[in-house]
Amino acid sequence: MNAVIYFSLSKDLNSKRIASTYDGDIFELVNNEKKRKGKGINMFVYGYKTMINKDVDFDVPDIDFDRYDNIVLVSPVWAGKVNLFMKKYLEKVPFKNKKAIIVGSCDGGYKNYFKSYEGLLDESNKVIEEVIYVKGEKK
Ligand SMILES: Cc1cc2nc3c(=O)[nH]c(=O)nc-3n(C[C@H](O)[C@H](O)[C@H](O)COP(=O)(O)O)c2cc1C
């Protein structure tokens, strides 16, 4: 059984849509930060927060990990790397002994994305798949 954990920010909600294509239970990292319209301002603000590794305010879903074999992590690529909300989530909730599927949504720049999960997931987990979507299309 899959637990699908996602974060999505843009008005297109790409990661939300991608998350919904997986079977299993779906959990959102709900953003409690001030909402800003416009891609440019979000890129600026969250790009900066990503750079300085700033803490962000979101709801941590209550997941009973014993119920799941696979954990699917879906989020937008930010500054070429793991999304700041997903990073903070994985630091708060270091699940163990799972098969992980890492999924990214981006506009084309994702060179360091999968590598940036190294050290974030507990070593007892095994990454079984890495999937990238560019402009909504699976590569
Ligand atoms: C702060 C920030 C940084 C971003 N950095 C990148 C990036 O490095 N590479 C890229 O291809 N897209 C980048 N994007 C674009 C998003 O990753 C892309 O539009 C994604 O599909 C949005 O997913 P969402 O709809 O789930 O939020 C960035 C967007 C924001 C807000």
The ligand as a MOL file (V3000), in Angstrom:
LIG
                    3D

  0  0  0     0  0            999 V3000
M  V30 BEGIN CTAB
M  V30 COUNTS 31 33 0 0 0
M  V30 BEGIN ATOM
M  V30 1 C 10.7740 29.0190 -5.4970 0
M  V30 2 C 10.6370 28.2990 -6.8150 0
M  V30 3 C 11.7570 27.7320 -7.3940 0
M  V30 4 C 11.6670 27.0250 -8.5880 0
M  V30 5 N 12.7950 26.4480 -9.0980 0
M  V30 6 C 12.7130 25.7030 -10.2260 0
M  V30 7 C 13.8690 25.0280 -10.7270 0
M  V30 8 O 14.9760 25.0850 -10.1730 0
M  V30 9 N 13.7470 24.3070 -11.8630 0
M  V30 10 C 12.5500 24.2110 -12.5460 0
M  V30 11 O 12.5010 23.5570 -13.5730 0
M  V30 12 N 11.4220 24.8120 -12.0730 0
M  V30 13 C 11.4850 25.5470 -10.9140 0
M  V30 14 N 10.3460 26.1500 -10.4210 0
M  V30 15 C 9.0610 25.9120 -11.1100 0
M  V30 16 C 8.2660 24.7530 -10.4720 0
M  V30 17 O 9.0880 23.7080 -10.0140 0
M  V30 18 C 7.2860 24.1140 -11.4810 0
M  V30 19 O 6.4950 25.1160 -12.0670 0
M  V30 20 C 6.4260 23.0420 -10.8410 0
M  V30 21 O 5.8280 22.2510 -11.8590 0
M  V30 22 C 5.3300 23.6150 -9.9500 0
M  V30 23 O 4.6740 22.5560 -9.2860 0
M  V30 24 P 3.3580 22.8190 -8.4110 0
M  V30 25 O 2.2650 23.2050 -9.3980 0
M  V30 26 O 3.0690 21.5090 -7.7620 0
M  V30 27 O 3.6610 23.9090 -7.4430 0
M  V30 28 C 10.4080 26.8920 -9.2390 0
M  V30 29 C 9.2670 27.4880 -8.6680 0
M  V30 30 C 9.3690 28.1940 -7.4710 0
M  V30 31 C 8.1330 28.7990 -6.8540 0
M  V30 END ATOM
M  V30 BEGIN BOND
M  V30 1 1 1 2
M  V30 2 1 2 3
M  V30 3 2 2 30
M  V30 4 2 3 4
M  V30 5 1 4 5
M  V30 6 1 4 28
M  V30 7 2 5 6
M  V30 8 1 6 7
M  V30 9 1 6 13
M  V30 10 2 7 8
M  V30 11 1 7 9
M  V30 12 1 9 10
M  V30 13 2 10 11
M  V30 14 1 10 12
M  V30 15 2 12 13
M  V30 16 1 13 14
M  V30 17 1 14 15
M  V30 18 1 14 28
M  V30 19 1 15 16
M  V30 20 1 16 17
M  V30 21 1 16 18
M  V30 22 1 18 19
M  V30 23 1 18 20
M  V30 24 1 20 21
M  V30 25 1 20 22
M  V30 26 1 22 23
M  V30 27 1 23 24
M  V30 28 2 24 25
M  V30 29 1 24 26
M  V30 30 1 24 27
M  V30 31 2 28 29
M  V30 32 1 29 30
M  V30 33 1 30 31
M  V30 END BOND
M  V30 END CTAB
M  END
